Amino acid sequence: MPHRHSSPPRRALVALLLAVLALALAGCGREGSPPVKGPKGSELPQYPVARNFRLPASPTWVQAKRRGHLVIGVKEDQPYLGEKDPASGRYTGFDIEIAKMMSAALGFPPRTIEFKTIASANRETALQNGQIDLYVGTYTINDKRKKLVGFAGPYYLAGQSLLVRADEHDIHGPQDLAGKRVCSAAGSTPYQRIQADYPKAVLVSYDTYSVCVDNLLTYQVDAVTTDDAILLGYAAKVPDELKVAGKPFSQEPYGIGVPRGDNALRLALDDALAANEKNGNWQKAYDATLGLSGVPAPKPPPIDRYPAS
């Protein structure tokens, strides 16, 4: 239809505003992430730092101890999960809170964390070459990745879904993607699933989902696909413009990436996750971040303490 080929003035204005607000984000010069709207600091739980904690069997922990802090890879353009305020440089979101929990449990004050934005396609490399100590950023655990890195968790179970414009009535699930332009992050599990299972879709990829969202708002693509948790955050920022279509069509267990072979660190993080789920911090962190999307906290998934390989 004709309106599919032009951007209505209102949507063009919204897209322009979102792009301007995100210009300071790293990675691409023009990103379309909706404006940052994270929790207030007073609403977030506090994580007591473990005293006299030691983990000499973990080379990653030993190196971080010498350095004095952890270096943690994250996302910066995922509302309520991992988002960076371009003005203050502050990171907020559920993944950021998980990172803070882990830092405190390992004996490092959360305020000392050095966050590094790492694109999906570069996560394994960043862990393998020592650029980061951990990765906490909607990182799906799967057998292929376990051959490259280690995983603690999972700490959350998401599912792949579709984000479309609010006036879209033809896309209700992946079965409706034939001939449609579908955007996702390069190297991500959602991109690979659409490529393998729905080959009639026209795939478009970028380093970040915020660019996909910008393209969706300006009618350059028909849908954005990734985990429902990420898409709900985007839709919650501009509910008059975007919506999540249909039901999730996969299971995506989010884990904490660690260097492969550092089993002492992996198991220590498993212990820390279990403790924070039990003491209520996991629930509080969710409510103050991802819960702002309007979706109540699910039950945390069982932790998979898989054997060393």
ChimeraX attribute file (.defattr): number of C-alpha atoms within 10 A of each C-alpha:
attribute: neighborCount
match mode: 1-to-1
recipient: residues
	/A:1	5
	/A:2	5
	/A:3	8
	/A:4	12
	/A:5	10
	/A:6	12
	/A:7	15
	/A:8	13
	/A:9	9
	/A:10	10
	/A:11	14
	/A:12	16
	/A:13	14
	/A:14	18
	/A:15	24
	/A:16	18
	/A:17	15
	/A:18	22
	/A:19	22
	/A:20	16
	/A:21	20
	/A:22	25
	/A:23	16
	/A:24	17
	/A:25	22
	/A:26	15
	/A:27	14
	/A:28	14
	/A:29	12
	/A:30	19
	/A:31	27
	/A:32	28
	/A:33	29
	/A:34	25
	/A:35	20
	/A:36	21
	/A:37	15
	/A:38	22
	/A:39	17
	/A:40	10
	/A:41	10
	/A:42	8
	/A:43	12
	/A:44	16
	/A:45	17
	/A:46	16
	/A:47	17
	/A:48	14
	/A:49	18
	/A:50	14
	/A:51	11
	/A:52	7
	/A:53	12
	/A:54	13
	/A:55	15
	/A:56	13
	/A:57	12
	/A:58	18
	/A:59	16
	/A:60	20
	/A:61	21
	/A:62	14
	/A:63	15
	/A:64	16
	/A:65	17
	/A:66	8
	/A:67	10
	/A:68	13
	/A:69	20
	/A:70	27
	/A:71	20
	/A:72	26
	/A:73	26
	/A:74	29
	/A:75	28
	/A:76	31
	/A:77	28
	/A:78	28
	/A:79	32
	/A:80	29
	/A:81	27
	/A:82	25
	/A:83	27
	/A:84	24
	/A:85	19
	/A:86	17
	/A:87	11
	/A:88	7
	/A:89	12
	/A:90	12
	/A:91	22
	/A:92	25
	/A:93	27
	/A:94	28
	/A:95	30
	/A:96	26
	/A:97	27
	/A:98	22
	/A:99	24
	/A:100	24
	/A:101	27
	/A:102	27
	/A:103	27
	/A:104	22
	/A:105	24
	/A:106	24
	/A:107	20
	/A:108	23
	/A:109	20
	/A:110	23
	/A:111	10
	/A:112	14
	/A:113	17
	/A:114	12
	/A:115	21
	/A:116	15
	/A:117	21
	/A:118	25
	/A:119	22
	/A:120	21
	/A:121	15
	/A:122	12
	/A:123	23
	/A:124	20
	/A:125	15
	/A:126	19
	/A:127	22
	/A:128	15
	/A:129	10
	/A:130	14
	/A:131	15
	/A:132	25
	/A:133	23
	/A:134	29
	/A:135	28
	/A:136	26
	/A:137	29
	/A:138	27
	/A:139	24
	/A:140	22
	/A:141	21
	/A:142	14
	/A:143	7
	/A:144	8
	/A:145	15
	/A:146	14
	/A:147	11
	/A:148	16
	/A:149	20
	/A:150	25
	/A:151	30
	/A:152	26
	/A:153	26
	/A:154	22
	/A:155	23
	/A:156	22
	/A:157	20
	/A:158	19
	/A:159	17
	/A:160	23
	/A:161	26
	/A:162	28
	/A:163	31
	/A:164	26
	/A:165	24
	/A:166	16
	/A:167	10
	/A:168	14
	/A:169	9
	/A:170	10
	/A:171	19
	/A:172	17
	/A:173	16
	/A:174	20
	/A:175	11
	/A:176	13
	/A:177	22
	/A:178	14
	/A:179	12
	/A:180	15
	/A:181	18
	/A:182	25
	/A:183	31
	/A:184	27
	/A:185	24
	/A:186	19
	/A:187	16
	/A:188	17
	/A:189	20
	/A:190	23
	/A:191	21
	/A:192	15
	/A:193	15
	/A:194	22
	/A:195	14
	/A:196	10
	/A:197	11
	/A:198	16
	/A:199	13
	/A:200	16
	/A:201	19
	/A:202	17
	/A:203	21
	/A:204	15
	/A:205	17
	/A:206	17
	/A:207	19
	/A:208	25
	/A:209	29
	/A:210	27
	/A:211	24
	/A:212	28
	/A:213	31
	/A:214	24
	/A:215	19
	/A:216	24
	/A:217	27
	/A:218	23
	/A:219	20
	/A:220	18
	/A:221	22
	/A:222	24
	/A:223	27
	/A:224	31
	/A:225	25
	/A:226	26
	/A:227	24
	/A:228	23
	/A:229	23
	/A:230	25
	/A:231	26
	/A:232	25
	/A:233	24
	/A:234	27
	/A:235	22
	/A:236	19
	/A:237	19
	/A:238	14
	/A:239	14
	/A:240	11
	/A:241	19
	/A:242	22
	/A:243	20
	/A:244	25
	/A:245	22
	/A:246	13
	/A:247	14
	/A:248	18
	/A:249	14
	/A:250	14
	/A:251	12
	/A:252	23
	/A:253	20
	/A:254	23
	/A:255	25
	/A:256	28
	/A:257	29
	/A:258	28
	/A:259	26
	/A:260	19
	/A:261	16
	/A:262	18
	/A:263	21
	/A:264	17
	/A:265	25
	/A:266	25
	/A:267	19
	/A:268	17
	/A:269	22
	/A:270	22
	/A:271	17
	/A:272	21
	/A:273	23
	/A:274	17
	/A:275	15
	/A:276	19
	/A:277	15
	/A:278	11
	/A:279	10
	/A:280	11
	/A:281	20
	/A:282	22
	/A:283	19
	/A:284	20
	/A:285	25
	/A:286	23
	/A:287	20
	/A:288	22
	/A:289	26
	/A:290	25
	/A:291	20
	/A:292	19
	/A:293	20
	/A:294	11
	/A:295	13
	/A:296	12
	/A:297	15
	/A:298	12
	/A:299	11
	/A:300	16
	/A:301	13
	/A:302	13
	/A:303	17
	/A:304	14
	/A:305	15
	/A:306	13
	/A:307	7
	/A:308	12
	/A:309	9
